[in-house]
Amino acid sequence: MHKILVTLLLLALMLIASCGSGNNAAEEEINEETEIVNIQASNWEFDQEAYTVSAGEIAVHLSNEEGYHGIEVEGTDISIDGDGSMITTLEAGEYVIRCSIPCGEGHNDMTATLIVQ
C-alpha cells in the first residue's frame, strides 16, 4: 500500500511540473538578439497593418484585446491560438499574418504583414 501511495505522489508531482511550463517557456528563451513582435488582436483587426523586424530569431507574442483570435503566419511554423508566444527563426521576406480562428463576419479580412529585413 505504501508503494502505491509513493508512486501516485511521484506521478502527481511530475504532472504538476510538466503543466507549469506553458507559454512562459518562450519568454525564458528570449535573449538580447531576439527580435520581438507584439500583436494585439481585436474584433476583425490587428493593431497594426505591418510589423517590421530584423531577420533571425523572432519572438511573436499574441494578445487578444477583444474577442478570441489566433494567428498563423504563412510560410512559417508560427501558429498561436489565443494569448500566447512562439519563437522561431525567419529569413528576410514578407509574410502574411492571418487570424486562424473564425471570429465573425470580418474574419476573412483580418490580415497583416510581417516584414522581415
Backbone hydrogen bonds in HBPLUS format (Angstrom, degrees):
<---DONOR---> <-ACCEPTOR-->    atom                        ^
c    i                          cat <-CA-CA->   ^        H-A-AA   ^      H-
h    n   atom  resd res      DA  || num        DHA   H-A  angle D-A-AA Bond
n    s   type  num  typ     dist DA aas  dist angle  dist       angle   num
A0005-LEU N   A0001-MET O   3.14 MM   4  6.49 159.6  2.19 152.0 156.6     1
A0006-VAL N   A0002-HIS O   3.05 MM   4  6.27 161.3  2.08 151.2 156.2     2
A0007-THR N   A0003-LYS O   2.95 MM   4  6.06 158.4  2.00 144.5 150.6     3
A0008-LEU N   A0004-ILE O   2.92 MM   4  6.14 161.5  1.96 151.0 155.8     4
A0009-LEU N   A0005-LEU O   2.95 MM   4  6.12 154.9  2.01 146.1 153.1     5
A0010-LEU N   A0006-VAL O   2.97 MM   4  6.22 158.8  2.02 149.5 154.8     6
A0011-LEU N   A0007-THR O   2.97 MM   4  6.21 159.8  2.01 150.9 156.4     7
A0012-ALA N   A0008-LEU O   2.96 MM   4  6.13 157.0  2.01 146.3 152.5     8
A0013-LEU N   A0009-LEU O   3.01 MM   4  6.27 156.4  2.07 148.7 154.7     9
A0014-MET N   A0010-LEU O   3.00 MM   4  6.23 156.6  2.06 149.1 155.3    10
A0015-LEU N   A0011-LEU O   3.00 MM   4  6.22 156.3  2.06 148.7 154.8    11
A0016-ILE N   A0012-ALA O   3.01 MM   4  6.23 160.3  2.05 149.1 154.1    12
A0017-ALA N   A0013-LEU O   2.98 MM   4  6.14 160.9  2.02 147.7 152.9    13
A0018-SER N   A0014-MET O   3.02 MM   4  6.19 155.3  2.08 146.6 152.8    14
A0019-CYS N   A0015-LEU O   3.05 MM   4  6.16 148.0  2.15 147.0 155.0    15
A0026-ALA N   A0023-ASN O   3.27 MM   3  5.90 140.6  2.43 114.3 120.8    16
A0027-GLU N   A0024-ASN O   3.05 MM   3  5.11 117.6  2.46  97.2 112.4    17
A0028-GLU N   A0024-ASN O   3.11 MM   4  6.45 146.8  2.23 150.8 159.7    18
A0029-GLU N   A0026-ALA O   3.22 MM   3  5.32 137.7  2.41  98.9 109.9    19
A0030-ILE N   A0027-GLU O   3.43 MM   3  5.47 159.1  2.48 101.3 107.2    20
A0034-THR N   A0031-ASN O   3.15 MM   3  5.45 159.4  2.20 111.6 118.0    21
A0035-GLU N   A0057-GLU O   2.92 MM  22  6.28 165.0  1.95 158.0 153.7    22
A0059-ALA N   A0035-GLU O   2.72 MM  24  6.11 163.5  1.75 166.0 171.3    23
A0037-VAL N   A0059-ALA O   2.81 MM  22  6.15 161.7  1.84 167.0 169.3    24
A0061-HIS N   A0037-VAL O   2.82 MM  24  6.13 168.1  1.83 173.0 174.8    25
A0039-ILE N   A0061-HIS O   2.81 MM  22  6.03 175.5  1.81 174.0 175.6    26
A0063-SER N   A0039-ILE O   2.94 MM  24  6.39 153.8  2.01 162.2 169.9    27
A0047-ASP N   A0040-GLN O   2.93 MM   7  5.41 135.6  2.13 153.0 162.9    28
A0041-ALA N   A0063-SER O   2.88 MM  22  6.24 163.9  1.91 159.5 164.8    29
A0065-GLU N   A0041-ALA O   2.72 MM  24  5.75 155.7  1.77 156.4 165.1    30
A0066-GLU N   A0041-ALA O   3.41 MM  25  6.77 152.9  2.49 138.1 139.9    31
A0042-SER N   A0045-GLU O   2.97 MM   3  5.60 172.6  1.98 174.5 174.5    32
A0045-GLU N   A0042-SER O   3.22 MM   3  5.60 173.5  2.22 127.2 126.2    33
A0113-THR N   A0049-GLU O   2.92 MM  64  6.30 146.8  2.03 136.4 146.8    34
A0051-TYR N   A0113-THR O   2.83 MM  62  6.28 151.7  1.91 160.9 170.5    35
A0115-ILE N   A0051-TYR O   2.71 MM  64  5.95 167.9  1.72 165.8 169.6    36
A0053-VAL N   A0115-ILE O   2.93 MM  62  6.37 157.4  1.98 164.7 171.3    37
A0117-GLN N   A0053-VAL O   2.87 MM  64  6.29 164.1  1.89 156.7 160.5    38
A0056-GLY N   A0090-LEU O   2.94 MM  34  5.37 158.8  1.99 154.0 160.4    39
A0090-LEU N   A0056-GLY O   2.94 MM  34  5.37 158.0  1.99 144.4 142.4    40
A0058-ILE N   A0088-THR O   2.69 MM  30  5.45 170.7  1.70 171.4 173.6    41
A0088-THR N   A0058-ILE O   2.91 MM  30  5.45 157.7  1.96 153.6 160.5    42
A0060-VAL N   A0086-MET O   2.82 MM  26  5.38 169.0  1.83 164.1 164.2    43
A0086-MET N   A0060-VAL O   2.96 MM  26  5.38 141.1  2.11 143.6 155.2    44
A0062-LEU N   A0084-GLY O   2.80 MM  22  5.39 172.0  1.81 167.9 170.6    45
A0084-GLY N   A0062-LEU O   3.03 MM  22  5.39 154.3  2.09 141.1 147.2    46
A0082-GLY N   A0069-HIS O   2.88 MM  13  5.45 139.8  2.04 130.2 143.1    47
A0100-SER N   A0070-GLY O   2.95 MM  30  4.97 153.9  2.02 103.9 112.2    48
A0071-ILE N   A0080-ILE O   2.72 MM   9  5.31 150.3  1.81 150.1 160.6    49
A0080-ILE N   A0071-ILE O   2.94 MM   9  5.31 158.0  1.99 148.2 155.5    50
A0072-GLU N   A0098-ARG O   2.98 MM  26  5.49 144.6  2.10 150.8 160.8    51
A0098-ARG N   A0072-GLU O   2.96 MM  26  5.49 166.2  1.98 158.8 163.3    52
A0073-VAL N   A0078-ILE O   3.21 MM   5  5.50 156.7  2.27 142.7 144.0    53
A0076-THR N   A0073-VAL O   3.13 MM   3  5.75 140.6  2.29 145.4 144.3    54
A0074-GLU N   A0096-VAL O   2.90 MM  22  5.46 151.8  1.98 165.1 162.7    55
A0093-GLY N   A0116-VAL O   2.82 MM  23  5.19 153.9  1.89 138.2 142.4    56
A0116-VAL N   A0093-GLY O   2.82 MM  23  5.19 174.9  1.82 170.4 169.4    57
A0095-TYR N   A0114-LEU O   2.86 MM  19  4.99 160.3  1.90 143.7 150.4    58
A0114-LEU N   A0095-TYR O   2.73 MM  19  4.99 170.8  1.74 156.4 159.7    59
A0097-ILE N   A0112-ALA O   2.83 MM  15  5.04 176.6  1.83 142.9 143.7    60
A0112-ALA N   A0097-ILE O   2.99 MM  15  5.04 143.4  2.13 138.1 144.3    61
A0099-CYS N   A0110-MET O   3.23 MM  11  5.84 147.9  2.34 165.1 164.2    62
A0107-HIS N   A0104-GLY O   3.08 MM   3  5.46 165.3  2.10 120.7 123.0    63
A0109-ASP N   A0106-GLY O   3.14 MM   3  5.59 142.6  2.29 111.8 121.9    64
A0110-MET N   A0107-HIS O   3.01 MM   3  5.24 165.2  2.03 114.5 118.9    65
A0111-THR N   A0109-ASP O   2.99 MM   2  5.83 120.6  2.36 112.3  95.9    66
